[in-house]
Amino acid sequence: MAKKPVTSRTGRFFKLAGMTASVAGQYAGQRARRMFRTVDDEGARSESYTRMAGEIADTLGELKGAVMKVGQIASQTQDFLPKEFSQALEKLQKEAPPMPFDVILAQMESELGKPVGELFEYLQETPYASASIGQVHRARLHDGTDVIVKVQYPGVDESCDSDLKQLRLALKLGGLLKMPKETVDQLFGEIRLRLKEELDYENEARNLKLFHEFHKDQPWVVIPEVVDSHSTRRVLTLELVEGDHVSQVTPERYSQETLNDIGHRIFTIMADQLFRFQCIHGDPHAGNFAYRPDGTIIMYDFGCVKKLKPEIVEAYRKALIAALDEDYQALDQYLIDLGARVDNQPAVDEAYYAMWRDILIIPFLNDEPYDFAEADIHKHVAAKTSTVFKYLDYFKPPVESIFIDRMIAGHYWMLKRLGVQAAFRNELEKYLRS
């Protein structure tokens, strides 16, 4: 039998408070056990982290909303939490059990002010997609237009602040926030801002129109149109624009040449948004992109959009140039400008930067196409993560550019899953040095 959804603020608070108490108790027990050991048992600590992580991930998945979104962001930010948590929270990216249909109907009618039968000729009960803060259903307007309707879960926006406070407390009491308070404040402040924007579907409608305008000269980029008459702060209706999910992109329908064209277009979208528009689509996972055999790319979900400060874009550009040119002294300074490096610490050993540069630069090394299907950059990164501990006090989560990193990581996985073979060095140079 399905659990009744927790939609009241009080219900959410008690659910999170119970999780927090459990995690705090486990952490206290773990610390007590460590006091009586002569050797720190890494295996036992990892097992304890895995248990705590599972409990947090299960609770966040059930509650959806702000806390689930933070879990998704945390899973992509390796320096935010221990690896056991990143792994447990990754399932929040993939699993979002749907909300009961009667809850969705009540929310729709409350927001749009009319019975669903007056609003739509047809509304499909089975969700088209379900996510952390809302659910999407297919529908048809009375004029015959096929649409999708995105409906926000009840109670999610009102409980955003208390959810975040409670989650932060759980992570703190679980001994999981190994960062200075100032950095944690900044990080949660940034997440809160993005969430507040994402919870405002009127804001998303504005974003859709902005990106529509920005990409208007690129006919191979398709962004759905907003149906203003059926949209409010918590309900967003868009024209139905369909394409193939990456899992449906098969060699029978997509030639390698088409995949390579799509790869170049993905790179262009990313670089244009970063360096020219200075405003990026901040949620680049597989569910937010679709493809067509003619090379068209469809982009969905513009709730998480990050407007970048010009000085951050410039520092990012200069950091990339310095890394390409192996000028590690300059790179160190630009990372300080980006807010990624603590400025009162001595310079970082150049060999450390060289090690990371040699891993991350592989797709941009020369003019030969790089086969993303065989890409194992993520494995090399994972193998070197233990080296981060040596410089733990030198670096901090780059709050202003965290969504740039998230965008690049998301695009790497898209190119890999598509099996793109392409050389991007010359294209990158044009953006960096023009």
Sine and cosine of phi, psi and omega as CSV:
sin_phi,cos_phi,sin_psi,cos_psi,sin_omega,cos_omega
0.00,0.00,0.74,-0.68,-0.06,-1.00
-0.94,0.35,0.60,-0.80,0.04,-1.00
-0.95,0.32,0.59,-0.81,0.08,-1.00
-0.93,0.37,0.75,-0.66,-0.05,-1.00
-0.91,0.42,0.59,-0.81,0.04,-1.00
-1.00,0.00,0.96,-0.29,-0.06,-1.00
-0.90,-0.44,-0.28,0.96,0.00,-1.00
-0.99,0.13,0.46,-0.89,-0.01,-1.00
-0.90,0.44,-0.64,0.76,0.01,-1.00
-0.89,0.45,-0.70,0.71,0.02,-1.00
-0.87,0.50,-0.68,0.74,0.01,-1.00
-0.90,0.44,-0.69,0.73,-0.03,-1.00
-0.86,0.51,-0.74,0.67,-0.05,-1.00
-0.92,0.40,-0.59,0.80,0.03,-1.00
-0.89,0.46,-0.72,0.69,0.00,-1.00
-0.94,0.35,-0.61,0.79,0.01,-1.00
-0.89,0.45,-0.64,0.77,0.05,-1.00
-0.88,0.47,-0.68,0.74,0.04,-1.00
-0.88,0.47,-0.70,0.72,-0.03,-1.00
-0.88,0.48,-0.72,0.69,0.00,-1.00
-0.88,0.48,-0.66,0.75,-0.01,-1.00
-0.90,0.43,-0.72,0.69,-0.02,-1.00
-0.90,0.44,-0.68,0.73,0.00,-1.00
-0.88,0.47,-0.65,0.76,0.02,-1.00
-0.89,0.45,-0.67,0.74,0.02,-1.00
-0.90,0.44,-0.64,0.77,-0.03,-1.00
-0.92,0.39,-0.68,0.73,0.01,-1.00
-0.88,0.48,-0.67,0.74,0.03,-1.00
-0.89,0.46,-0.64,0.77,0.01,-1.00
-0.90,0.43,-0.68,0.74,0.01,-1.00
-0.91,0.42,-0.66,0.75,0.00,-1.00
-0.88,0.47,-0.69,0.73,0.01,-1.00
-0.89,0.45,-0.59,0.81,-0.03,-1.00
-0.92,0.39,-0.53,0.85,-0.03,-1.00
-0.89,0.46,-0.49,0.87,-0.06,-1.00
-0.99,-0.11,0.10,1.00,0.03,-1.00
-0.97,-0.24,0.59,-0.81,0.09,-1.00
-0.99,0.12,-0.48,0.88,0.00,-1.00
-0.87,-0.48,0.70,-0.71,0.03,-1.00
-0.95,0.31,0.89,-0.46,-0.05,-1.00
-1.00,0.06,0.98,-0.18,-0.04,-1.00
-0.88,0.48,-0.62,0.79,-0.01,-1.00
-0.89,0.45,-0.69,0.72,-0.01,-1.00
-0.91,0.40,-0.63,0.78,0.01,-1.00
-0.91,0.42,-0.68,0.73,0.01,-1.00
-0.89,0.46,-0.65,0.76,0.01,-1.00
-0.90,0.44,-0.65,0.76,0.02,-1.00
-0.90,0.43,-0.70,0.72,0.04,-1.00
-0.87,0.50,-0.68,0.74,-0.02,-1.00
-0.89,0.46,-0.65,0.76,0.01,-1.00
-0.91,0.41,-0.73,0.68,0.02,-1.00
-0.88,0.47,-0.68,0.73,-0.03,-1.00
-0.88,0.48,-0.68,0.73,0.01,-1.00
-0.87,0.49,-0.67,0.75,-0.01,-1.00
-0.91,0.41,-0.70,0.71,0.01,-1.00
-0.89,0.45,-0.72,0.69,-0.03,-1.00
-0.88,0.48,-0.67,0.74,0.00,-1.00
-0.90,0.44,-0.68,0.73,-0.01,-1.00
-0.91,0.41,-0.70,0.71,-0.02,-1.00
-0.90,0.43,-0.63,0.78,0.00,-1.00
-0.91,0.42,-0.60,0.80,0.00,-1.00
-0.95,0.32,-0.63,0.78,-0.06,-1.00
-0.99,0.16,-0.39,0.92,-0.08,-1.00
0.84,0.55,-0.44,-0.90,0.12,-0.99
0.92,0.39,-0.47,-0.88,-0.13,-0.99
-0.84,0.55,-0.70,0.71,-0.08,-1.00
-0.92,0.40,-0.59,0.81,0.03,-1.00
-0.92,0.38,-0.61,0.79,0.01,-1.00
-0.91,0.42,-0.66,0.75,0.04,-1.00
-0.88,0.47,-0.65,0.76,0.05,-1.00
-0.86,0.52,-0.66,0.75,0.01,-1.00
-0.90,0.43,-0.70,0.72,0.01,-1.00
-0.90,0.43,-0.68,0.73,-0.01,-1.00
-0.87,0.49,-0.58,0.81,-0.04,-1.00
-0.92,0.40,-0.35,0.94,-0.01,-1.00
-0.99,-0.17,-0.04,1.00,-0.07,-1.00
-0.90,-0.44,1.00,0.02,-0.20,-0.98
-0.89,0.46,-0.45,0.89,-0.04,-1.00
-1.00,0.03,0.09,1.00,-0.03,-1.00
-1.00,0.06,-0.67,0.75,-0.10,-0.99
-0.65,-0.76,0.36,-0.93,0.10,-0.99
-0.84,0.54,0.43,-0.90,-0.12,-0.99
-0.86,0.50,-0.53,0.85,0.00,-1.00
-0.87,0.49,-0.57,0.82,0.00,-1.00
-0.97,0.25,-0.68,0.73,0.04,-1.00
-0.83,0.55,-0.67,0.74,-0.02,-1.00
-0.92,0.39,-0.70,0.72,-0.02,-1.00
-0.92,0.40,-0.60,0.80,-0.05,-1.00
-0.97,0.23,-0.31,0.95,0.02,-1.00
-0.86,0.52,-0.50,0.86,-0.04,-1.00
-0.93,0.36,-0.33,0.94,0.08,-1.00
-0.92,0.39,-0.40,0.92,0.06,-1.00
-0.92,0.40,-0.56,0.83,-0.18,-0.98
-0.98,-0.21,-0.52,0.86,-0.14,-0.99
-0.94,-0.35,0.90,-0.45,0.10,-0.99
-0.66,-0.75,1.00,0.02,-0.05,-1.00
-0.85,0.53,0.63,-0.77,-0.09,-1.00
-0.94,0.35,0.40,-0.92,0.08,-1.00
-1.00,0.07,0.57,-0.82,0.02,-1.00
-0.81,0.59,0.59,-0.80,-0.12,-0.99
-0.89,0.45,-0.57,0.82,-0.02,-1.00
-0.91,0.41,-0.51,0.86,0.07,-1.00
-0.92,0.39,-0.66,0.75,0.00,-1.00
-0.91,0.42,-0.72,0.70,0.00,-1.00
-0.86,0.51,-0.71,0.70,-0.02,-1.00
-0.88,0.47,-0.65,0.76,0.01,-1.00
-0.91,0.41,-0.67,0.74,0.01,-1.00
-0.87,0.50,-0.76,0.65,-0.07,-1.00
-0.93,0.37,-0.59,0.81,0.04,-1.00
-0.90,0.44,-0.67,0.74,-0.04,-1.00
-0.97,0.26,-0.71,0.71,-0.12,-0.99
-1.00,0.00,-0.18,0.98,0.15,-0.99
0.96,0.27,0.27,0.96,0.01,-1.00
-0.58,-0.81,0.37,-0.93,0.11,-0.99
-0.90,0.44,0.54,-0.84,-0.05,-1.00
-0.83,0.56,-0.59,0.81,0.01,-1.00
-0.88,0.47,-0.51,0.86,0.04,-1.00
-0.98,0.21,-0.48,0.87,-0.07,-1.00
-0.99,0.15,-0.63,0.78,-0.11,-0.99
-0.74,-0.67,0.59,-0.81,0.11,-0.99
-0.94,0.35,-0.52,0.85,-0.10,-1.00
-0.40,-0.92,0.63,-0.78,0.04,-1.00
-0.64,-0.77,0.84,-0.54,-0.06,-1.00
-0.99,0.16,0.76,-0.65,-0.06,-1.00
-0.95,0.31,-0.67,0.74,0.00,-1.00
-0.93,0.37,0.79,-0.61,-0.02,-1.00
-0.88,0.47,0.63,-0.78,0.12,-0.99
-0.95,0.30,-0.58,0.81,0.06,-1.00
-0.29,-0.96,0.48,-0.88,0.12,-0.99
-0.75,-0.66,0.60,-0.80,-0.09,-1.00
-0.68,-0.73,-0.29,-0.96,-0.15,-0.99
-0.96,0.27,-0.59,0.81,-0.08,-1.00
-0.88,-0.47,-0.08,1.00,-0.02,-1.00
-0.30,-0.95,0.09,-1.00,-0.06,-1.00
-0.74,-0.68,0.55,-0.83,-0.07,-1.00
-0.91,-0.42,0.72,-0.69,0.04,-1.00
-0.79,-0.61,0.60,-0.80,0.10,-0.99
-0.97,0.24,0.54,-0.84,0.02,-1.00
-0.40,-0.91,0.13,-0.99,0.10,-1.00
-0.70,-0.71,0.73,-0.68,0.06,-1.00
-0.97,0.25,0.25,-0.97,-0.02,-1.00
-0.92,0.40,-0.31,0.95,0.06,-1.00
-1.00,0.04,0.09,1.00,0.06,-1.00
1.00,-0.07,-0.05,1.00,-0.01,-1.00
-0.96,0.29,0.80,-0.60,0.09,-1.00
-0.99,0.17,0.74,-0.67,-0.07,-1.00
-0.67,-0.74,0.19,-0.98,0.24,-0.97
-0.86,-0.50,0.60,-0.80,-0.05,-1.00
-0.88,-0.48,0.86,-0.52,0.00,-1.00
-0.98,-0.17,0.86,-0.51,-0.10,-1.00
-0.88,-0.47,0.81,-0.59,-0.02,-1.00
-0.98,0.21,0.65,-0.76,0.03,-1.00
-0.89,0.45,0.66,-0.75,0.00,-1.00
-0.88,0.47,0.61,-0.79,0.11,-0.99
0.99,0.14,-0.14,0.99,-0.08,-1.00
-0.93,0.37,-0.71,0.71,-0.07,-1.00
-0.95,0.33,-0.65,0.76,-0.02,-1.00
-0.89,0.45,-0.49,0.87,-0.08,-1.00
-0.99,-0.15,0.11,0.99,-0.07,-1.00
-0.82,0.58,-0.79,0.61,-0.09,-1.00
-0.91,0.41,-0.71,0.70,-0.02,-1.00
-0.93,0.38,-0.58,0.82,0.06,-1.00
-0.86,0.50,-0.73,0.69,-0.05,-1.00
-0.90,0.43,-0.68,0.74,0.02,-1.00
-0.87,0.49,-0.69,0.72,-0.05,-1.00
-0.92,0.38,-0.64,0.77,0.02,-1.00
-0.91,0.41,-0.68,0.74,0.02,-1.00
-0.87,0.49,-0.66,0.75,0.03,-1.00
-0.89,0.45,-0.67,0.74,0.01,-1.00
-0.88,0.48,-0.69,0.72,-0.01,-1.00
-0.92,0.39,-0.61,0.79,0.01,-1.00
-0.93,0.38,-0.75,0.66,-0.04,-1.00
-0.94,0.35,-0.37,0.93,0.07,-1.00
-1.00,0.09,0.07,1.00,0.02,-1.00
0.93,0.38,0.52,0.86,-0.15,-0.99
-0.96,-0.28,-0.18,0.98,-0.01,-1.00
-0.99,-0.16,1.00,0.07,-0.08,-1.00
-1.00,-0.04,0.85,0.53,-0.01,-1.00
-0.64,-0.77,0.39,-0.92,0.08,-1.00
-0.87,0.48,0.50,-0.87,-0.04,-1.00
-0.83,0.56,-0.64,0.77,-0.03,-1.00
-0.86,0.51,-0.66,0.75,0.01,-1.00
-0.93,0.36,-0.65,0.76,0.03,-1.00
-0.89,0.46,-0.68,0.74,0.04,-1.00
-0.84,0.54,-0.73,0.68,-0.02,-1.00
-0.88,0.47,-0.72,0.69,-0.07,-1.00
-0.90,0.44,-0.75,0.66,0.00,-1.00
-0.94,0.35,-0.51,0.86,0.07,-1.00
-0.89,0.45,-0.69,0.72,0.02,-1.00
-0.91,0.42,-0.70,0.72,0.00,-1.00
-0.89,0.46,-0.66,0.75,0.00,-1.00
-0.88,0.47,-0.71,0.71,0.02,-1.00
-0.85,0.52,-0.75,0.67,-0.01,-1.00
-0.89,0.46,-0.64,0.77,-0.02,-1.00
-0.91,0.41,-0.69,0.73,0.01,-1.00
-0.85,0.52,-0.66,0.75,0.04,-1.00
-0.91,0.41,-0.67,0.74,-0.07,-1.00
-0.93,0.36,-0.47,0.88,0.01,-1.00
-0.98,0.20,-0.15,0.99,-0.01,-1.00
-0.97,-0.24,0.99,-0.14,-0.06,-1.00
-0.93,0.37,-0.36,0.93,0.10,-0.99
-0.92,0.40,-0.59,0.80,0.07,-1.00
-0.91,0.42,-0.66,0.75,0.02,-1.00
-0.90,0.45,-0.62,0.79,0.03,-1.00
-0.88,0.48,-0.66,0.75,0.05,-1.00
-0.90,0.44,-0.67,0.74,0.02,-1.00
-0.87,0.49,-0.70,0.72,0.01,-1.00
-0.84,0.54,-0.69,0.72,-0.03,-1.00
-0.93,0.37,-0.62,0.78,0.03,-1.00
-0.88,0.47,-0.75,0.67,-0.03,-1.00
-0.94,0.33,-0.53,0.85,0.09,-1.00
-0.85,0.53,-0.72,0.69,0.00,-1.00
-0.92,0.39,-0.68,0.73,-0.04,-1.00
-0.89,0.46,-0.62,0.79,-0.07,-1.00
-0.99,-0.11,0.23,0.97,-0.14,-0.99
-0.89,0.46,-0.43,0.90,0.01,-1.00
-1.00,-0.01,0.12,0.99,0.05,-1.00
-0.89,-0.45,1.00,0.06,-0.10,-0.99
-0.88,0.48,-0.29,0.96,0.01,-1.00
-0.99,0.10,0.00,1.00,0.13,-0.99
-0.96,-0.27,0.85,-0.53,0.01,-1.00
-0.90,-0.43,0.81,-0.59,0.03,-1.00
-0.83,-0.56,0.81,-0.59,-0.08,-1.00
-0.86,0.52,0.53,-0.85,0.05,-1.00
-1.00,0.07,0.56,-0.83,0.02,-1.00
-0.99,0.11,0.69,-0.72,0.15,-0.99
-0.99,-0.12,1.00,-0.07,-0.13,-0.99
-0.86,0.51,-0.58,0.82,-0.08,-1.00
-0.91,0.42,-0.36,0.93,-0.05,-1.00
-0.88,-0.48,0.51,0.86,-0.03,-1.00
-0.76,-0.65,0.61,-0.79,0.06,-1.00
-0.62,-0.78,-0.26,-0.97,0.01,-1.00
-0.91,0.42,-0.47,0.88,-0.06,-1.00
-0.87,-0.50,0.03,1.00,0.09,-1.00
-0.73,-0.68,0.76,-0.65,-0.01,-1.00
-0.78,-0.63,0.86,-0.51,0.01,-1.00
-0.94,-0.33,0.78,-0.63,-0.06,-1.00
-0.78,-0.62,0.46,-0.89,0.11,-0.99
-0.87,0.50,0.57,-0.82,0.01,-1.00
-0.98,0.21,0.90,-0.43,0.04,-1.00
-0.83,-0.56,0.92,-0.40,-0.11,-0.99
-0.94,-0.35,0.49,-0.87,0.09,-1.00
-0.43,-0.90,-0.13,-0.99,-0.02,-1.00
-1.00,-0.01,0.77,-0.63,0.19,-0.98
-0.89,0.46,0.43,-0.90,-0.05,-1.00
-0.82,0.58,-0.52,0.86,0.00,-1.00
-0.94,0.35,-0.27,0.96,0.01,-1.00
-0.99,-0.14,-0.01,1.00,0.01,-1.00
-0.99,0.14,0.99,-0.17,-0.10,-1.00
-0.91,-0.41,0.41,-0.91,-0.01,-1.00
-0.86,0.51,-0.43,0.91,0.00,-1.00
-0.91,0.42,-0.51,0.86,-0.08,-1.00
-0.93,-0.37,-0.30,0.96,-0.04,-1.00
-0.82,-0.58,0.92,-0.39,0.05,-1.00
-0.95,0.30,0.30,-0.95,0.05,-1.00
-0.87,0.49,-0.58,0.81,0.01,-1.00
-0.89,0.46,-0.69,0.73,0.03,-1.00
-0.90,0.44,-0.69,0.73,0.03,-1.00
-0.87,0.50,-0.65,0.76,0.01,-1.00
-0.91,0.41,-0.65,0.76,0.06,-1.00
-0.88,0.48,-0.70,0.71,0.02,-1.00
-0.87,0.49,-0.66,0.75,0.03,-1.00
-0.86,0.51,-0.71,0.70,0.02,-1.00
-0.90,0.44,-0.59,0.81,0.00,-1.00
-0.94,0.34,-0.62,0.78,0.07,-1.00
-0.87,0.49,-0.70,0.72,0.01,-1.00
-0.88,0.47,-0.68,0.73,-0.01,-1.00
-0.89,0.45,-0.70,0.72,0.03,-1.00
-0.84,0.54,-0.75,0.67,-0.05,-1.00
-0.90,0.44,-0.75,0.67,-0.06,-1.00
-0.94,0.35,-0.62,0.79,0.04,-1.00
-0.88,0.47,-0.72,0.70,-0.01,-1.00
-0.90,0.44,-0.65,0.76,-0.04,-1.00
-0.95,0.31,-0.81,0.59,-0.16,-0.99
-1.00,-0.03,-0.43,0.90,-0.06,-1.00
-0.97,-0.26,-0.75,0.66,-0.02,-1.00
-0.99,0.15,-0.46,0.89,-0.06,-1.00
0.81,0.59,0.63,0.77,0.00,-1.00
-0.42,-0.91,0.84,-0.54,-0.17,-0.98
-0.84,-0.53,0.52,-0.86,0.15,-0.99
-0.95,0.30,0.93,-0.36,-0.24,-0.97
-1.00,-0.07,0.19,0.98,-0.06,-1.00
-0.72,-0.70,0.91,0.42,-0.17,-0.99
-1.00,0.05,0.89,0.45,0.08,-1.00
-0.98,-0.22,0.17,-0.98,-0.16,-0.99
-0.82,0.57,-0.58,0.82,-0.04,-1.00
-0.93,0.36,-0.27,0.96,-0.05,-1.00
-0.99,-0.15,0.15,0.99,0.04,-1.00
-0.71,-0.70,0.57,-0.82,0.11,-0.99
-0.65,-0.76,0.29,-0.96,-0.13,-0.99
-0.70,-0.71,0.35,-0.94,0.10,-1.00
-0.75,-0.66,0.46,-0.89,-0.06,-1.00
-0.89,0.46,-0.21,0.98,0.07,-1.00
-1.00,0.04,0.10,0.99,0.04,-1.00
1.00,-0.07,0.06,1.00,0.03,-1.00
-0.94,0.34,0.60,-0.80,0.09,-1.00
-0.88,-0.48,0.80,-0.60,0.03,-1.00
-0.96,-0.28,0.74,-0.67,0.00,-1.00
-0.91,-0.41,0.74,-0.67,0.02,-1.00
-0.88,-0.48,0.23,-0.97,0.20,-0.98
0.88,0.47,1.00,-0.01,0.01,-1.00
-0.94,-0.35,0.52,0.85,0.06,-1.00
-0.96,0.29,-0.63,0.78,-0.01,-1.00
-0.98,-0.18,1.00,-0.06,0.01,-1.00
-0.84,-0.55,0.74,-0.67,-0.03,-1.00
-0.92,-0.39,0.91,-0.41,0.11,-0.99
-0.99,0.14,0.82,-0.58,-0.12,-0.99
-0.99,-0.13,0.59,-0.81,0.08,-1.00
-0.95,0.30,0.69,-0.72,-0.01,-1.00
-0.80,0.60,-0.60,0.80,-0.04,-1.00
-0.94,0.35,-0.48,0.88,0.05,-1.00
-0.95,0.31,-0.68,0.73,0.04,-1.00
-0.88,0.48,-0.66,0.75,-0.01,-1.00
-0.92,0.39,-0.68,0.73,0.03,-1.00
-0.90,0.44,-0.61,0.79,0.03,-1.00
-0.90,0.43,-0.70,0.71,0.01,-1.00
-0.87,0.49,-0.73,0.69,-0.03,-1.00
-0.92,0.39,-0.60,0.80,0.03,-1.00
-0.90,0.44,-0.65,0.76,0.02,-1.00
-0.91,0.42,-0.68,0.73,0.03,-1.00
-0.87,0.48,-0.73,0.69,-0.02,-1.00
-0.87,0.49,-0.65,0.76,0.01,-1.00
-0.91,0.41,-0.70,0.71,0.02,-1.00
-0.88,0.48,-0.62,0.78,-0.04,-1.00
-1.00,0.08,0.01,1.00,-0.03,-1.00
0.85,0.52,0.57,0.82,0.06,-1.00
-0.99,-0.14,1.00,0.08,-0.18,-0.98
-0.97,0.24,-0.39,0.92,0.07,-1.00
-0.91,0.41,-0.71,0.71,0.04,-1.00
-0.91,0.41,-0.66,0.75,0.00,-1.00
-0.85,0.53,-0.68,0.74,0.00,-1.00
-0.84,0.54,-0.69,0.72,-0.02,-1.00
-0.93,0.38,-0.66,0.75,-0.03,-1.00
-0.93,0.37,-0.51,0.86,0.07,-1.00
-0.93,0.36,-0.54,0.84,0.11,-0.99
-0.91,0.42,-0.70,0.72,0.03,-1.00
-0.87,0.50,-0.55,0.83,-0.01,-1.00
-0.97,0.23,-0.24,0.97,-0.07,-1.00
0.99,0.11,0.26,0.96,-0.02,-1.00
-1.00,-0.09,-0.30,0.96,-0.07,-1.00
-0.86,-0.52,0.72,-0.69,0.04,-1.00
-0.94,0.33,0.84,-0.54,-0.18,-0.98
-0.98,0.21,-0.25,0.97,-0.02,-1.00
-0.99,-0.11,0.22,0.97,0.07,-1.00
-0.99,-0.17,0.46,-0.89,0.03,-1.00
-0.89,0.45,0.24,-0.97,-0.03,-1.00
-0.85,0.53,0.58,-0.82,0.02,-1.00
-0.98,0.20,0.61,-0.79,0.03,-1.00
-0.81,0.59,0.79,-0.62,-0.05,-1.00
-0.87,0.50,-0.51,0.86,0.00,-1.00
-0.90,0.44,-0.51,0.86,0.02,-1.00
-0.92,0.39,-0.72,0.69,0.04,-1.00
-0.90,0.44,-0.65,0.76,-0.02,-1.00
-0.88,0.48,-0.63,0.78,0.00,-1.00
-0.87,0.49,-0.74,0.67,-0.01,-1.00
-0.93,0.36,-0.63,0.78,0.01,-1.00
-0.87,0.49,-0.69,0.73,-0.04,-1.00
-0.91,0.41,-0.46,0.89,0.06,-1.00
-0.98,0.21,-0.75,0.66,-0.18,-0.98
-0.98,0.19,-0.32,0.95,-0.08,-1.00
-1.00,0.07,-0.13,0.99,-0.15,-0.99
-0.74,0.67,-0.73,0.68,-0.02,-1.00
-0.92,0.38,-0.24,0.97,-0.08,-1.00
-0.92,-0.38,0.25,0.97,-0.12,-0.99
-0.92,0.40,-0.66,0.75,-0.07,-1.00
-0.50,-0.87,-0.19,-0.98,-0.05,-1.00
-1.00,0.06,0.00,1.00,0.02,-1.00
-0.98,0.19,0.66,-0.75,0.03,-1.00
-0.85,0.53,0.67,-0.74,0.04,-1.00
-0.99,-0.16,0.73,-0.68,-0.03,-1.00
-1.00,0.00,0.98,-0.18,-0.05,-1.00
-0.93,0.38,-0.42,0.91,0.03,-1.00
-0.85,0.52,-0.56,0.83,-0.01,-1.00
-1.00,-0.06,0.04,1.00,-0.10,-0.99
-0.86,0.50,0.73,-0.68,0.06,-1.00
-0.75,-0.66,0.48,0.88,0.00,-1.00
-0.84,0.55,-0.66,0.75,-0.03,-1.00
-0.87,0.50,-0.55,0.84,0.02,-1.00
-0.95,0.32,-0.66,0.75,0.05,-1.00
-0.89,0.45,-0.65,0.76,0.03,-1.00
-0.89,0.46,-0.74,0.67,-0.01,-1.00
-0.87,0.50,-0.62,0.79,-0.03,-1.00
-0.92,0.39,-0.41,0.91,-0.07,-1.00
-0.98,-0.20,0.01,1.00,-0.09,-1.00
-0.88,0.47,-0.46,0.89,0.01,-1.00
-0.90,0.45,-0.43,0.90,0.00,-1.00
-0.93,0.37,-0.32,0.95,-0.02,-1.00
-0.88,0.47,-0.54,0.84,-0.08,-1.00
-0.88,0.47,-0.50,0.87,0.01,-1.00
-0.88,0.47,-0.54,0.84,-0.07,-1.00
-0.91,-0.42,0.45,0.89,-0.08,-1.00
-0.83,0.56,-0.60,0.80,-0.04,-1.00
-0.99,0.13,-0.10,0.99,-0.06,-1.00
-1.00,-0.04,-0.39,0.92,-0.10,-0.99
-0.85,-0.53,0.36,-0.93,0.06,-1.00
-0.57,-0.82,0.38,-0.93,0.02,-1.00
-0.85,0.53,0.81,-0.59,-0.05,-1.00
-0.98,0.21,1.00,0.06,-0.18,-0.98
-0.82,0.58,-0.70,0.71,-0.06,-1.00
-0.93,0.36,-0.48,0.88,-0.07,-1.00
-0.93,-0.38,0.20,0.98,-0.07,-1.00
-0.87,0.49,-0.55,0.83,-0.02,-1.00
-0.98,0.21,-0.38,0.92,0.12,-0.99
-0.92,0.38,-0.74,0.68,0.02,-1.00
-0.86,0.51,-0.66,0.75,0.00,-1.00
-0.90,0.44,-0.66,0.75,0.01,-1.00
-0.89,0.45,-0.72,0.70,-0.04,-1.00
-0.91,0.42,-0.68,0.73,0.03,-1.00
-0.89,0.46,-0.67,0.75,0.01,-1.00
-0.88,0.47,-0.65,0.76,0.00,-1.00
-0.95,0.32,-0.56,0.83,0.07,-1.00
-0.85,0.53,-0.72,0.69,-0.02,-1.00
-0.92,0.39,-0.56,0.83,0.05,-1.00
-0.91,0.42,-0.72,0.69,0.00,-1.00
-0.89,0.46,-0.61,0.79,0.01,-1.00
-0.92,0.39,-0.75,0.66,-0.03,-1.00
-0.91,0.42,-0.52,0.85,0.03,-1.00
-0.97,0.23,-0.37,0.93,-0.03,-1.00
0.97,0.26,0.62,0.79,-0.01,-1.00
-0.94,0.35,0.62,-0.79,0.14,-0.99
-0.85,-0.52,0.95,-0.33,-0.10,-1.00
-0.39,-0.92,0.44,-0.90,0.09,-1.00
-0.94,-0.34,0.85,-0.53,-0.08,-1.00
-0.94,-0.33,0.00,1.00,-0.13,-0.99
-0.85,0.53,-0.76,0.65,-0.04,-1.00
-0.90,0.44,-0.63,0.78,0.02,-1.00
-0.90,0.43,-0.68,0.74,0.01,-1.00
-0.89,0.46,-0.70,0.72,-0.01,-1.00
-0.84,0.54,-0.62,0.79,-0.01,-1.00
-0.88,0.47,-0.64,0.76,0.00,-1.00
-0.95,0.30,-0.56,0.83,-0.10,-0.99
-0.99,0.15,-0.59,0.81,-0.18,-0.98
-0.89,-0.45,0.09,1.00,0.00,-1.00
-0.99,0.16,0.00,0.00,0.00,0.00
